[in-house]
């Protein structure tokens, strides 16, 4: 895209941070209000709806026969300056998934004020009793009874004892066949050697070995094990991170729970709705488009209220960005010339 717009900005010397020398830069704070003066005047502008796929430069070429007037769209429309150019229709879903990547669980349980502080607070790791899905609460929307849960990066750690088949070179390999599992925290692994001819003796903890993880942490190559010929058994106490299955969803109607480590208390909450965050309800509106509060402790929502999802809200905002004011073709050249003149004379 052309940068002719910035050619009229004055240049000044500026010293960045701890730099000892000054740099010659453009003064991007420089501004004249000529377009602010003309944009309320109907004789200078007309309304336009940006089409999916339009770019500022191509639209400028289409309307004015020149790509260099693209910047007028931004100065004529505050919402474009604040939020940027609208997305293509097919890009809205991907943007929504990026903005709202988690799962949303809706419950009528009191998730905020459970007795003894055992509430479903942000940072808690919860488990689906039926699905087995694990997740970390990253946000709560108490007005709607929603838990926003990260299931993509959450895992549980399992401790396992693995008997090794060590060769005379002191080397062996461990492999995880479950794609949901990865070796974890190898610095906390402990290698023990047990004398099978004297099984009542305490195992000897070994050191000086080296672990290398490969294949996305699903294979562990272990070398320099202090191997000793004889009737010995080598056992590794390892840690494995178990991640969710690929879809990483909970089951609608199931109980989710967490266990308090200090007391062992298990706290449950039944979820009556489960969905991707981008498809979750953001708020409810009445027929006049006013936001209306609901009772989060009941599953019954008045039929007069319309749920608005995160995706619908983002789509509506993107559509609003498409509605702009443009300088009329017979006015654009004179307005731009005056803008450049005033910028040069400052």
N, C-alpha and C positions, 0 to 999 in steps of 0.2 A: 504494500500500500504506500502511496506517495507520502512524503513528509514535508511537502511544501509549506504546510501550515506553520511549522516551527521555524521557518527561515526568517520570519519577521521578529522573533523574540530577541531582545537585547542580550548581549553577551557581557558577562562579568567575571571577575576573578574571585575564586572561592577556595578556602583551605579546608580540606576534609579531615576531621578528627585530629590525629596527632601528626599529620603530614607537615613537613617543613616548607614545602613549596606550594604555591597557589596554582590552581587549575582554572583554565578558561572554560566556562560552562554557559549554557543558556539559562536565562532567568524564567523558569517555568511558572513563577507566580505572577508574571506580568499579565494584565488583563484590561480589556476595554469593553464597555457595556453596550456597544452599538446594536448587537443582536438582541440583547435584553430589551432594548428600546423598541425594536420592530416586531418582536415575536408576539406581542399582544394585539397587533394591528392586523385585522383581517385582510387588508389590501396587500399585505406582504406575504402571507402564508396560506397554505391549504392543508387539509388533513390527508394523511396517507396511511395505508395499512401495509406494513412490511410483509413480504411473502416469505414462506419457508425457503431458505437457501440464499436469500438476498444477502449480500455483503455491503458494507458501507461504500467501498470503492466502486463496486459494480452498479449499485443503486445510483450513485452520483453520476456515473457514466450514462446510465439509462435515462435519468431525468434531465441532466444538464449537458450531456455530451462531453463531459470532462470528469476524470476521477478525482481531481484536486478539491472538490467541494464536499468531500465526505465528512469533514469535521463540522460542517454546519448542522448536521443532524444532531450532534451531541450538544452544541450550544443552543439549539432551538428546543431541546427536550431534556429537562432536568432528570427525568427518570432513566434516560439512557446514560447520562453522565454518572448517575449513582449506581446503576445495576449492570451496565454494559449492554451490548447488542443482544437481541433475542436469539435463542438457540433454534436450530432446525427442529422441526417437529419430531424427527426420529432421534434427536439427541436428548430430548427431555427425559425419557425413561432412564437412560444411562446416567444423566446428571442426578436424577432422583435416587437411584441406587447408590450413587456415590455420597450424596448428602445424608441418606438414611439407610445405612448398611446393615442394621441390626434386626432382631426379632422383637415384636411387641406382644406381651402377654397382658390380657385384660382380666381382672379379677374383682369380685365384690368383697374380698377379704380386707380387713384393716391392715394394710401393709406398712403403715407409718407409725402406729402407736402401740405395737404389741407389748404386753406386760413384760417388765424386766429388761427392756431394751432389745428384745429379740425381734426387731422389725426387719423387713426386707429392704435394708438400706443399700445405698450405692456402694459398690465394692464387694458385696456379698456374692459368693459363688453358689448357684442353685442347681438342682438336678431334677429332671422330670422323672416321676416315679414310674411311669409307663414307658416313655420313649427312651429314657436313659440319657437324654441330651443334657449336657452341662453348659452353663453360661454364667457370665458375670454381669451383674446389674450395673449399668453405666449411667442410668438416669431413671427418674420416676416422674410420672405425671399424675399426681394424686387426684386432681380434679376429674380425671377420666378413669381412675383405677388402673393405670398402665405401668407396667415394668418394661423398660427398654433394656434388652439383654444382648450382650455380645457373645455369640456362639462361635464365631469364626476363629478367634484366637485363644479361646478358653480351653484349658485341658486339666485333667486330674493326673496326679503323679502316683504311680504304683511302685512299691518296693518289691523286688523279686530276688530270689536266690537262684543262681544259675550254676550248675556243675559244669566245669570246663573240661574239654578234651585238649590237653596241652601236649604239644610235641616236644621232642628233645631239644629243640632250639628255643624253647620258651615262648612259643607263639601260638595264637589261636584266633578265630574269628567268630563273632556273634552276629546273628541276623534276625531282624524282626520281619515276619511275614505279613502282619496286619498293617495295611496302609494307613490306619488311623493312629499308629504308634510310632514314637521316635525315642531314641535313647536320650537321656536327660541328665544334666549335672554330673558329668563323668568325674569331676573333682571330688565328689562325695562317694564314689564307689569304693568298696572295701573288698580286697582279695584275701581269702583265708586258705590255709593249707592244713588239712586234717590227716593225721597219721592213722590209717585204717587198721594197722596192727595194734594200735593202742587207742581205741575209740573213745575211751573215757578221758583222754587228755584234752586239754584246751587247744583249740585251733590256733595256728600261728598266723598273725596278720603280716602280709607281705607288702613290700613297697618296691620302688625302683623299676616298675613297669611303665609302659607308654601306651596310650589309647589314641587312636585316630578314627574319627567318624567319617563315613563316606555314604554315598547314595542317599542324600537328604537325611542324614542322621539315622538311617535304618540299618546300617552295617557298622560294626565296631571291630577294628583290627587292633589286636593287643600283642605287643612284643616285649621282649626283655623280662618275661616272667622268670623269676629265679627257680627254674625247674630242678628237681632232685629225683634221681632214679629211686624207685622203691614203691611201696604200696601206699601212695598218698592220693588224696582227693582235693582238687582245687575248686573252691566255690567263690563266685563273685556275687556280692550283694550289690545289685545295680538299681538304678532308678529309670523308670520308663514313663514318658508323658503320653497319655492317651487322649487323642483329640476326638471331636465329634465326627460322625459320618458326614458325607459331602453335603447333604441337604440341611443338616444342622437345625432341624425344627423340633418344636415340642408338639404334643398331641392335645388338640382341643378337648377340654373336659377333664384332663388329668390333673393330679396334684403335683405341685412343685414344692421342693423342700430344701432346707439347709440344716446343717448340724453345727451347733455351737461347740467349738473346740474345748472351751474351758469347762463346760458343764455336761456335754454330751446330749443336750436337749435337741430334739428334732422338731422343727417348726414347718407346718404345711400351709399351703394356700391353693385353692382350686382355681384353675384358669378356665373361663368360659369362652375365651376367644384368643386365637393365636394367628399372627400374620407377619409378613415382611413389614419392616418399618415404613417403607415408602408407601405401602398400601394401608397403613394404620390410620385411624381417625385422628385428625389434628384438632378439630372442634366441631360443634354442632351449631347450625343456623336455623332461624325461623324463616317463614316465607318472605320476610322483608330483608333477609340477608344479615340479620343481627346475630351476634354470637350469644348463645344461650348456655348457661350452666346446666349440668345434669346431676343426678344423684348417683355417685359412683358405687354405692352399696346395693344397687339393684341392677339386674340384667335388662329390665324393661325400660326402653327409651320411648318417650312420647312419639307417636306416629307423625305429629306435626313438625318434628325436627328433622333436618336433613344433615347427615354426617358428611363432613368434608375431609377427605384424606390428604396426607402429605403430597401425594402425587397430583391430586386435583388442584391443590393450592399452588404447587409449583407450575402446573400447566396454565392456570389462570394468570399467574404473575407473568409468565412468558408471553401470553397473549396480550396482556396489558402493555408490555414493552413494544409490541408490534404497532400500536396505535401512536403515531407521531405527527408532528407538524413539520412541514418542509417549506423552505422559501420557494415562492413561485419562480418559474423559469425566467420571467421577464424582470425579476427583482434580484435574483441571486448575484449577478455580476456586479451590480452597483453596490449592493450591501457588502460584498466581500472586498471590493476595492476600497471602500470607506474603512472597513475593519483593518486592512493592511496599512492604510495611510495613518490611521490613528496609532497603530502599534509601532510604526516606524518613527513617529513624532514624539513618543513618550521619553 
